[in-house]
Amino acid sequence: MIREFPNILFDIWTRDKNLESKDPINVIFKNIDKSNDVYNVLKNNGWKPLESRFDKKLRGDQYIINFEELPISSTNNLVDQIKENFELYFGAHKVRNRLHIRFWECLDRNIILAGVHHEHLTLGYGHKTTDFEFPEIFIAKIFTLDSNNWNVYYSNQCLWNFIPGRINAFHDGFATVIEKIN
């Protein structure tokens, strides 16, 4: 499913390498001219790059489709064109619980799309997502504290990517919009 947001068509789910839907997009950053604006606010509030992916410009293992740049019928270099740009975590990296956020830059449109969630380490299965709403609120509060530079609209954009409690991982289908004040 796709949604239109300030002149951009984008997928409302993150996807794995087989392009199967994984997690909902639940945070949208607006009026962003460089990703360091968002990165620095989170880093100053205790978030860390996941294995230095931001600094090395490495990319993670989840994707999002920007249908404006990539026609739906196209399959050429699909994975390369929609890979995430960077990711951060809050909490201990290799222990039981942490918050995790992934980012997809659409800087030509001054937007960064993000998916944030809480995950729990399960033995033998890696990390399992347990919540989307608390992490979304957590991110919103960080930017609310910097109200001279950011406007925060909690659960303001309906994306219809509702998850009805996938083993405690509820998502209401709305994204928080965080807008940089120029």
C-alpha positions as CSV (number, residue, x, y, z in Angstrom):
1,M,0.0,0.0,0.0
2,I,1.3,3.5,-0.8
3,R,0.5,6.9,0.6
4,E,1.0,10.4,-0.7
5,F,2.7,12.8,1.6
6,P,3.9,16.3,0.5
7,N,4.3,15.4,-3.2
8,I,6.0,12.1,-2.6
9,L,4.5,8.6,-3.0
10,F,6.0,6.1,-0.5
11,D,5.4,2.7,0.9
12,I,3.9,2.7,4.5
13,W,5.8,-0.5,5.5
14,T,9.4,-1.4,5.8
15,R,10.3,-4.5,3.8
16,D,12.8,-7.3,4.0
17,K,15.1,-8.4,1.2
18,N,12.2,-10.4,-0.4
19,L,10.1,-7.2,-0.2
20,E,7.6,-8.7,2.3
21,S,6.2,-6.1,4.7
22,K,7.8,-6.0,8.1
23,D,7.3,-2.9,10.3
24,P,5.1,0.2,9.8
25,I,6.4,3.7,9.1
26,N,5.4,5.6,12.2
27,V,7.5,8.8,12.2
28,I,7.8,11.4,9.4
29,F,10.4,14.2,9.7
30,K,9.5,17.3,7.6
31,N,11.6,20.3,6.4
32,I,14.8,18.4,6.7
33,D,17.7,19.5,4.5
34,K,20.3,17.1,5.9
35,S,19.9,13.9,8.0
36,N,22.5,15.2,10.5
37,D,19.8,17.5,11.9
38,V,17.8,14.4,13.1
39,Y,20.8,12.3,13.8
40,N,22.4,14.9,16.1
41,V,19.3,15.5,18.2
42,L,18.9,11.7,18.8
43,K,22.7,11.2,19.4
44,N,22.6,14.0,22.0
45,N,19.8,12.2,23.8
46,G,21.6,8.8,24.1
47,W,20.9,7.1,20.8
48,K,23.8,5.4,19.2
49,P,24.6,4.3,15.6
50,L,24.0,0.6,15.1
51,E,27.6,-0.7,14.4
52,S,28.6,2.8,13.1
53,R,26.3,2.4,10.1
54,F,25.7,6.1,9.9
55,D,29.4,7.2,10.0
56,K,30.4,4.6,7.4
57,K,27.3,5.2,5.3
58,L,26.6,1.5,5.5
59,R,23.0,0.4,5.1
60,G,20.8,-2.0,7.0
61,D,18.6,-4.9,6.0
62,Q,15.2,-3.2,5.6
63,Y,13.8,-1.4,2.6
64,I,11.1,1.0,1.6
65,I,9.7,1.7,-1.8
66,N,9.6,5.3,-3.1
67,F,7.2,4.9,-6.0
68,E,7.9,8.3,-7.3
69,E,11.5,7.4,-8.1
70,L,10.9,3.8,-8.8
71,P,7.9,2.8,-11.1
72,I,5.9,0.0,-9.6
73,S,6.6,-2.2,-12.7
74,S,10.4,-1.7,-12.5
75,T,12.5,-4.5,-11.0
76,N,16.0,-3.2,-12.1
77,N,18.2,-2.7,-9.1
78,L,15.1,-2.6,-6.9
79,V,16.9,-3.4,-3.6
80,D,19.7,-0.8,-4.1
81,Q,17.2,2.0,-4.7
82,I,15.1,1.5,-1.6
83,K,17.5,0.5,1.1
84,E,17.5,2.3,4.5
85,N,20.0,5.1,5.0
86,F,20.9,4.7,8.6
87,E,19.7,3.3,11.9
88,L,20.1,4.0,15.6
89,Y,19.4,2.3,18.9
90,F,18.7,3.3,22.5
91,G,19.7,1.0,25.3
92,A,22.3,-1.7,25.4
93,H,23.1,-3.0,21.9
94,K,23.4,-6.8,22.5
95,V,21.2,-7.3,25.5
96,R,17.5,-8.2,26.0
97,N,15.7,-4.9,25.4
98,R,16.3,-1.8,23.3
99,L,14.6,0.8,21.1
100,H,15.5,0.7,17.4
101,I,14.9,3.3,14.7
102,R,15.5,3.0,10.9
103,F,15.6,6.0,8.5
104,W,14.9,6.5,4.8
105,E,16.0,9.9,3.4
106,C,13.9,11.7,0.8
107,L,16.0,14.8,1.1
108,D,15.1,16.0,-2.4
109,R,11.6,16.4,-0.8
110,N,13.0,17.5,2.6
111,I,11.5,14.4,4.3
112,I,12.9,11.5,6.3
113,L,10.7,8.5,6.9
114,A,11.3,6.4,10.0
115,G,10.2,3.3,11.7
116,V,10.8,3.0,15.4
117,H,10.0,0.1,17.6
118,H,10.9,-1.7,20.9
119,E,12.6,-5.1,20.5
120,H,13.4,-7.9,22.8
121,L,16.2,-10.4,22.3
122,T,14.9,-14.0,22.2
123,L,17.4,-16.8,22.4
124,G,17.7,-18.5,19.0
125,Y,15.5,-16.0,17.2
126,G,17.3,-12.7,17.4
127,H,15.3,-9.6,18.2
128,K,11.5,-9.7,18.3
129,T,9.5,-6.5,18.0
130,T,7.2,-6.0,21.0
131,D,5.9,-2.4,20.6
132,F,5.6,0.5,18.1
133,E,3.5,3.1,20.1
134,F,5.8,3.7,23.1
135,P,8.9,4.2,21.0
136,E,6.9,6.6,18.8
137,I,5.9,8.6,21.9
138,F,9.5,8.4,23.1
139,I,10.9,9.9,19.9
140,A,8.2,12.6,19.9
141,K,9.0,13.7,23.4
142,I,12.7,14.1,22.6
143,F,11.9,16.6,19.8
144,T,9.1,18.2,21.9
145,L,11.8,19.2,24.5
146,D,13.5,21.2,21.7
147,S,10.4,23.2,20.8
148,N,12.5,26.2,19.6
149,N,13.6,24.0,16.7
150,W,10.9,21.4,16.1
151,N,7.1,21.2,16.0
152,V,5.8,17.8,17.0
153,Y,2.4,16.5,15.9
154,Y,1.8,13.2,17.6
155,S,-0.1,10.5,15.6
156,N,-1.0,13.2,13.1
157,Q,-0.8,11.5,9.8
158,C,-3.1,8.5,9.1
159,L,-1.2,5.9,7.1
160,W,-3.6,3.0,7.5
161,N,-0.7,0.7,8.5
162,F,-2.5,-0.6,11.6
163,I,-1.3,-3.7,13.5
164,P,-3.9,-5.1,15.8
165,G,-1.6,-6.5,18.5
166,R,0.8,-8.8,16.8
167,I,1.8,-10.5,20.1
168,N,1.8,-7.3,22.0
169,A,3.3,-5.2,19.1
170,F,0.4,-2.8,18.6
171,H,0.5,0.1,16.1
172,D,-2.4,2.5,15.7
173,G,-1.9,3.2,11.9
174,F,-0.9,6.8,12.5
175,A,2.5,8.4,12.1
176,T,3.9,11.2,14.3
177,V,5.0,14.2,12.2
178,I,8.1,16.1,13.4
179,E,8.7,19.3,11.6
180,K,11.9,21.3,11.7
181,I,11.4,25.0,12.2
182,N,13.5,27.0,9.8
